[in-house]
Amino acid sequence: MTLKIPDTLRKQLEKATAIIERIFEEDLLAIHLYGSAVEGGLKPHSDIDLLVTTRVPLTTAQREALMQELLSVSAWPGTSTLWRALEVTVVVHTDVVPWRFPPRREMQFGEWLREDIHAGKYEPAQQDSDLAILLTQARSASMALTGERADLLFEPVPENDIRETFRQTLTLWQDNGDLQGDERNIVLTLARIWYSVTTGGFTAKDSAADWLMPYLPDEHASLLVAARLDYLGQASVDWAEIMPAVSRFVCYAKAKIAEQLSLVDK
């Protein structure tokens, strides 16, 4: 994929790529840029999504070095004029090719882990069903910063595994405590899942909201409008104040998505 990268983003990508290449050396197979940067455009609070593929698992020293050094070229959304938040997912090629479900993730870096990383706490390799969606998105729309194209490097993910990932994701949000602090993203993520389950495709959060609004009762449509505007930086929402409406939307969306999933499975 040919992509014109803004100068500010290019600098961050060059620095992140240099860190990754230096730590992995000859064990690095590929680095792919995917997500908002190549689909729908970066929004004010969008992360930069990188998929890193290696030949072998990380050593303890590599894991620590990568997590610590990526902190220097990443910032929490909206807190830096220089850096966006990085989300870096590392997979070992033989863990995902040939494909099996659930897949194994070697490492993930993100701003939500900053405090743990500063404290020297690093997540180990683990099963991660979300890789079914991540690899599908990367195969569909990504740019190789180094290495082969994603559609050549990875196998297609079976639709059944993608649907199972959606089912598992829906179980994450059981009560208000699961929603607090991430209300906007959860509302928009549900819109994206609904879009994907219904259409079989993937789209940006704001585009998913645009698609879903006409199908919603007025109360839920109004909430989705607010989430979309907040995401685009065009409005500011006091999510704590409207938590009851968020909770009702989440319950409604989960039920409708589950219903759609059951229809697809028949």
C-alpha positions in Angstrom: 0.0 0.0 0.0 1.3 3.4 -1.0 0.6 6.0 1.8 1.6 9.6 2.2 2.8 9.9 5.8 2.7 13.4 7.4 6.1 14.7 8.5 5.2 14.6 12.2 4.1 11.0 12.0 7.1 10.0 9.8 9.5 11.2 12.5 7.7 9.1 15.2 7.6 6.0 12.9 11.3 6.4 12.1 12.3 6.5 15.7 10.0 3.6 16.7 11.2 1.5 13.8 14.8 2.2 14.7 14.3 1.0 18.2 12.5 -2.2 17.0 15.2 -2.9 14.4 18.0 -2.4 16.8 16.5 -4.7 19.5 15.5 -7.5 17.2 18.3 -7.3 14.7 18.2 -10.3 12.3 15.2 -11.9 14.1 12.9 -9.2 12.7 10.7 -10.3 9.8 8.4 -7.3 9.3 6.9 -4.1 10.8 3.4 -3.1 9.5 1.6 0.2 10.0 -2.2 -0.5 10.2 -5.3 1.0 11.7 -6.4 4.6 11.6 -3.2 5.8 9.9 -4.1 3.8 6.8 -7.9 3.5 7.1 -10.0 6.6 7.5 -7.2 8.9 8.7 -5.8 9.7 12.2 -8.2 11.5 14.5 -7.1 13.8 17.4 -6.8 10.9 19.9 -5.9 8.0 17.5 -3.1 5.7 18.3 -0.4 4.7 15.9 -0.8 0.9 15.4 2.2 -1.2 14.6 2.4 -4.9 14.1 5.9 -6.4 14.6 6.6 -9.9 13.4 9.7 -11.8 14.6 11.3 -15.2 13.8 11.7 -16.2 17.5 10.3 -15.3 20.9 11.7 -12.3 22.8 14.4 -12.8 25.4 13.7 -11.3 28.8 16.3 -8.6 28.0 14.6 -7.8 24.7 11.2 -7.5 26.2 12.4 -5.1 28.9 14.4 -3.0 26.4 11.6 -2.7 23.9 8.9 -1.8 26.5 11.2 0.8 28.2 12.5 2.4 25.0 9.1 2.7 23.3 8.0 4.9 26.2 10.4 7.6 24.9 8.5 7.8 21.6 4.9 7.5 22.8 2.6 9.7 24.8 -0.9 9.4 26.2 -3.5 10.8 23.7 -3.8 14.5 23.8 -0.8 15.1 26.1 2.0 15.8 23.6 2.4 17.9 20.5 5.3 15.7 19.4 4.1 12.1 19.9 0.9 10.1 19.5 0.2 7.1 21.6 1.8 4.0 20.2 0.2 0.6 20.3 2.8 -2.1 19.3 1.8 -5.7 19.0 4.5 -8.3 18.6 3.9 -11.8 17.2 6.2 -14.7 16.4 5.6 -15.8 12.8 5.4 -19.5 13.6 2.8 -18.8 16.4 0.3 -17.5 13.8 1.3 -19.3 10.7 -0.1 -21.8 10.1 -3.2 -20.2 11.7 -4.8 -21.6 14.8 -7.3 -20.2 17.3 -6.8 -18.8 19.8 -3.6 -17.3 18.6 -0.6 -16.4 20.8 0.7 -12.8 21.2 4.3 -12.4 22.1 4.1 -8.9 23.4 2.0 -5.7 23.4 3.0 -2.1 24.2 0.5 0.6 24.9 0.1 3.8 27.0 -2.3 2.0 29.4 0.8 0.0 30.5 3.0 3.0 31.2 2.8 2.8 35.0 3.5 -1.0 35.0 6.4 -0.5 32.6 8.0 2.2 34.8 7.6 -0.3 37.7 9.4 -3.0 35.8 6.2 -5.1 35.2 6.0 -6.7 31.8 3.2 -8.9 30.5 4.4 -12.3 29.3 3.4 -13.9 26.0 -0.2 -15.0 26.1 -3.2 -16.2 24.0 -5.0 -13.2 22.5 -8.1 -13.8 20.4 -8.0 -10.1 19.3 -5.2 -11.1 16.9 -7.8 -12.6 14.7 -9.2 -9.1 14.0 -5.8 -7.4 14.0 -4.3 -9.8 11.4 -7.4 -9.5 9.3 -7.2 -5.7 9.3 -3.4 -5.8 8.6 -4.0 -8.2 5.6 -6.7 -5.9 4.3 -5.1 -2.5 4.8 -1.5 -1.9 6.1 1.8 -0.6 5.0 5.0 -2.6 5.4 7.6 -0.3 7.0 10.0 -3.2 6.6 9.5 -6.8 5.3 6.8 -8.4 3.2 3.2 -7.2 2.6 0.9 -8.5 5.4 -1.3 -10.4 2.9 1.7 -12.4 1.8 3.1 -12.9 5.3 -0.1 -14.1 7.0 -2.9 -16.5 6.2 -6.6 -15.4 6.0 -8.3 -15.8 9.4 -11.5 -18.0 9.2 -14.7 -16.0 9.7 -15.8 -18.3 12.5 -12.7 -17.2 14.5 -13.4 -13.6 13.9 -17.0 -14.0 15.1 -15.8 -15.9 18.2 -13.5 -13.0 19.0 -16.4 -10.6 18.8 -18.4 -12.9 21.2 -15.5 -12.8 23.7 -15.2 -9.1 23.4 -18.9 -8.6 24.3 -18.3 -10.4 27.7 -15.8 -7.7 28.8 -18.4 -5.1 29.7 -20.7 -6.5 32.4 -21.3 -3.5 34.6 -20.6 0.2 35.0 -17.2 -0.5 36.6 -16.1 -2.1 33.3 -17.1 1.1 31.4 -15.7 3.9 33.6 -12.9 5.9 32.1 -13.3 4.4 28.6 -16.9 5.1 27.8 -16.4 6.8 24.5 -14.1 4.1 23.1 -16.4 1.3 24.3 -19.5 2.9 22.7 -17.6 3.4 19.4 -16.0 -0.1 19.6 -19.5 -1.6 19.9 -20.5 0.4 16.8 -17.5 -1.1 14.9 -18.4 -4.6 16.0 -22.0 -4.2 15.0 -20.8 -2.9 11.6 -18.5 -5.9 11.1 -20.9 -8.5 12.2 -23.6 -7.1 9.9 -21.5 -6.3 6.8 -18.5 -8.6 7.1 -16.1 -5.7 6.8 -14.1 -3.3 9.0 -14.3 0.5 9.2 -13.1 3.4 11.3 -14.9 4.3 14.5 -16.5 7.4 13.2 -17.6 5.7 10.0 -19.2 2.9 12.0 -21.1 5.4 14.1 -22.4 7.1 10.9 -23.5 3.7 9.6 -25.2 2.7 12.8 -27.1 5.9 13.8 -30.1 5.4 11.4 -30.8 2.0 13.0 -30.9 3.1 16.6 -33.7 4.5 18.8 -33.3 8.2 19.4 -31.8 7.9 22.9 -29.0 5.6 21.7 -28.5 7.5 18.5 -28.0 10.7 20.5 -25.4 9.0 22.6 -23.5 7.7 19.6 -23.5 11.2 18.1 -21.9 12.5 21.3 -19.3 9.8 21.3 -18.5 10.4 17.6 -18.1 14.2 18.1 -15.9 13.6 21.2 -13.7 11.2 19.3 -13.3 13.7 16.5 -12.4 16.5 18.9 -15.5 18.5 18.0 -17.2 18.3 21.4 -16.4 17.5 25.1 -18.6 15.0 26.9 -18.9 14.5 30.7 -19.2 10.8 30.5 -19.6 10.3 34.2 -22.7 12.5 34.1 -24.3 10.4 31.4 -23.2 6.9 32.6 -26.8 5.6 32.9 -27.3 6.3 29.2 -24.0 4.7 28.4 -25.0 1.6 30.3 -28.3 1.4 28.5 -26.6 1.7 25.2 -24.1 -1.0 26.0 -26.8 -3.4 27.1 -28.8 -2.7 24.0 -25.9 -3.0 21.6 -24.6 -6.2 23.1 -28.0 -7.8 22.8 -28.5 -6.7 19.2 -25.0 -7.8 18.2 -25.5 -11.2 19.9 -28.7 -11.6 18.0 -27.0 -10.8 14.7 -24.2 -13.3 15.5 -26.7 -16.0 16.1 -28.3 -15.3 12.8 -25.0 -15.4 11.0 -24.2 -18.8 12.6 -27.3 -20.4 11.3 
